[in-house]
Structures are given as structure tokens and as C-alpha cells.
Amino acid sequence: MKIEREIVNILGVKVDVIDLKGLLQRLEIFINSGGKFRIMYFNINSANIAKNDDEYKEILNSADLVYCDGFGIAIGAKLLGNPPLFRMTGADWIYDLCSFCGEKYFSLYFLGGEPGVSKKAKEKLLKYYPNLKISGTFHGYFNEEEAYRVLEEINFNSPDILLVGMGTPKQEKWINRNFDRINVPVIWSVGALFDFVSGKIPRGPRWMVGNGFEWFFRLVVEPRRLWRRYILGNPIFFFRILIQRCSKIFYYNNK
């Protein structure tokens, strides 16, 4: 099924110009079309990984929808002279998604997180959205022996949307490797979504989240794990954006 997309190029990755309303509308089209689709996110960490991982970059560029998952990407798009990108992060859109799925009778399946985390996320969400159907959960630390069972259980429960949270790029590569064996209309990579929903990872104050400083809060909470991603990763990303901008200017000046 061919769907028209408005996309921009951020460091060689195609990112959709789409807001949350448009994303949910596209999701409904995907589910009702009878096909199979992949939705993925793109943030600064994604961009830095894609720069050195051609397989991951190719997976992103073959996805059916890639949305902006951070203020850094939105700023990068602006610096490149592209149309504005709308930041959508899982810890925010999950509640709109649950409301939407409850109204449309679309079912979800949660795959990812440490044992018990996705189940706790399910329990929390069902308290707020009693009409929501979450057909099953499974942690993301399964071994090779359990891998077949995971696929079997997902297909048996037959959800409309499979949310996969195993971290980048592991989750995207797992989706790509198993795409033909998963009988689900929409497969969506979601990173640490279940950790946030379950409360395992706290979110920053509203003023920080709304003004692009959630990364700083996460760095304070998990400095040993995230210092390299943010302290080194953010400047590297914007340096690469500067190079792309200069290349773009040079190209048009010499056209």
C-alpha cells in the first residue's frame, strides 16, 4: 500500500513531518488496510547510532513511518531549513494512543523491558482506560530458546499493534529480522516506554519536559549509563548537523 509521506532528511535518515493527530490517523489507515507496517522513532541517540551502523540506518529508511522523538531532532531540522518537526515521545503519546485504541477497539501487545515491567505498565494503563484491550505482555530479556515462544504467543493473541521496547538498535533489528514471522498489522519500536509507564524510570518536572531539558533530568538520574549519550552525543550530533547545513548551502550556491 503506497501512502504519500512528507519527509525531511536528517543526517541521511528520512523523518516524517507529522504531528500526533496525523500519526494516529496514519495508524488507523495502516491497521484497516490489511497490510503490515513498521513505525519507528528518531532522536539524537538514534542519529548517532545510525551514523556508524549501516544496518540500523537502512532499517529506519525502510520503515513506513519515522517520527521525531526529541527536541534535538526538531532543532536540527530547523537548522537545516526544513519544515518544523513535531516532537513526540512515547511517555507522552502512550496515553493518547490508549484512548484512541479504546475508542477504535484496537488491541495492543507489550514486548520489552525487564521481567514484570511491561506487565506493570499494562496494569497501570488499564486503570485509566478500562475499555482498552492489551492482549498480552512479555519481557525483552528472552533467550534463544524462548524466542520462538514469544513469536508464537504474539501471533496467538493477534493484536493490532505490537509495541517493542528493547532499546536502540536492538529492537529495530529484532523487528526487521522477525517481520515476516509476526502476523500483526503494526509493529512499533518504543524504547524505554514501559519503564516510564510502570514508574521504573521517573520523568522530569513538567517545565523541564516541556522545554527540551528532559535529557538533563535523565542524565542526573542515570549519570553512569547516560553520560556518554548526552555529554558527548549531543555536541557530536549538532556538529554533524552543521556539516550537513554547510554541504547544503554549498550545493545550492554551486548549482
N, C-alpha and C positions, 0 to 999 in steps of 0.2 A: 504494500500500500504506500503510495507516494504522497507525502504531506509537505506542503510548502513551509519552509523554515527561513526566518530571518536570522542570519548568523554573523558573528564577528570573529576575526582571527586574533587570538591571544597567544603569542609565542608558538604558533603552529597548531593550535588546538581550536576547533570550531565550537563556539559557545553560542547558544540560542539567546536572542533578545526576546525575553518573555517574562511576564510577571506571574504571581501566584495564581491569579484568576485564569490566565491563559494556560498555565501548566495543568491546572485541574481540568480545564476544558479539553486539552490535548490528551490527558489521561483517559477521559471518558471516551474519546474517539478511538484511542488505542484498544481499550477493552471491548468496545462494541464492534470493532472491525473484523474480529475473528483471526487476527494475526498475532505475532509475538514481537514485543518491543523491549528495548533497553533504555532506562533513564539513568543518567549519572550526573554527579556534581563536579564542580571545578572551583578550586580555591588556590591560594598561593602554594600550599604544600603540594597539591596536585600538579601545578605548573612546574615546580622544581623537580618533581619525580619524573614527569613526562619528558623533561629536557634530557635526562640520562637513561630513560627506559623506553626504547622504541616500541616494544610490545604494548606497554600500557598506553602510550600515545596513540597507537593505531586503534586500540580498543575504544578509547574515548572518541576518536574521529569516526568510528563505525557505529556509535550509539545513535539511537533515534531522537534523543533529546539530551542536551548537556546544559545545565543551568548554573548561574553564578551563585557560589556558596560562600561569599566573603566580600567585605568591603574592599579588600586589596585588589580583587579582580575588577570590581566596579571602578575603582580609581585608575587601574591600569588601562581599562577600556577607554576611559575619559582622556587619559594622557595620549592615547593613540588616535584620538579624534573619532572614536566610534560612537554609535548611539548609546544612550545610557543603559546600563545593565541593572537589573533589579536583584538585590541580594536576598537570597532565600536559604536559610539554614535549617536543617532538619528539626532542631529543637524548637523552632518556631512553627514551621509548616505542618508538623505532625498533627496538631490539633485541628487545623483546617482540613487536613486530609481525612481525619477520623470523622469529622462532622459530615464531610462530603460523601464518604463511603457509607455512613449510616443512612443518609438520605437516598443514595442510589442503590443500596443493597449490594455494594461491592465488598468482597471479603479480603482480609489481609492474612499474611503469614509472616512471622518474625523469625529470621535466621541470623544469629550472631550474638556477640557479647560473651562474657564468661558464663559458666553454668548458673542458671537461675535468674540471670539479669533480664533476658528477653521475656521470661515468664512474669517477672515482677512488673515490667513495663506494660505487659498485656493487662494485668490485674488493675493497675492504676488507671489506664485509659478506659477500661470498661466501666469504672465507677462514674466517669464523666459522660461516657457515650454508651448507654445501655443498649442502643439499637445497633451498635457496631458488631460485626462478626469478625473475630480473629480466630481463624480456623486451626491454628497451631503455632508452636514455638519450638526452636531448637537452638542450642548454644553454638558458638562459632569455633569451638576448640575440638571438634570431632576429628578422629584419626582416620586413616585409610580404610580400616575395617568398617567404620561407621558411615563412610561416605555414601555407599550405595543405599543404606537405610535412610539417610537424610533425604536423598532424591526420591526414594520410594514413598516416604511419608509426605513430602511436599505434594507430589502428584496425586496421592491418595486423597489428601484434604482438598485438592483442587481450588486453591484461592484465585482471586482475580489479580491480586498484586502480591508479589514476593519482595519483601524488604530485606536486603542483605547487608549486615553490618559487621565486617571483619577487618576494617582498616584498609587504607590505600597503600599499594595497588593489589593487595591480596584478594579483596572482594571482587574487583573488576576482572581479574584474571580467572577467578573461580567461576564467575558468571559466564565469561567467554568460553571457558573450557567445557562447561556443562549446559550451555544454552540449548543445544538440540535435544537434550535429555530432560529438560524441565518443561512440563506442559502447563505453563502459566502465561496469561496474556501479557503481563507487565512485570519485568524484573528490574528492581531499582536498588542501586547501591546507596547506602545511607551512613556509612562511617560509624561514629560513636553514638548514634541516635538512641539506642536502647540504654546506654549508660546514663545519658541525660534524663530520659523519661523516667527511668527507675530511681533516679536520685543518686546513683553511684558516683557520678561526676556532677558537682554543683555548677550552676550557671552564675555568671556575674550579676552585679546590680543592674537594674533596668537602664540606668543612664550610661553605663559602660557598654552594654549590649547594643543599645540603640545608636551609639555614636562611634562604633568601629573599634572599641577597645576591649572587646571580649577576649581577644587573643592575649592581652596583658594579664587579665584575670586568670586565664588558664595557665599562663606561664608561672604566675605566683603560686597557684595550687599544685602544679606538677612541674617544677623547675628542672629536675634531673632528666625527665623524659622529653620535655618540650623546648629546652633552651636552644638546641641546635635548629629546630624547625623555625623558631621565631627570631632569635637574635641573629642568626646567620641567614636563614631562609628569606626573611622579608627584604633585607637590603639586596640580596642576590637577585630576587625577583624583579625589583624595581630597576636595578641596573640593566637587566635583560630587556625590560620594557623600554628603557631609554635607548638601547641599541636598536630595537625594532622601530622605534619612532624615528630615529636618525636615518635608518635604512629606508623608511617610508618616505621621508622628506627628500632624501637623495634621489629616490626613484622618480618621484613626481617632478622634481626640478630638472631631471635629465631625460624626461620622456619625450 
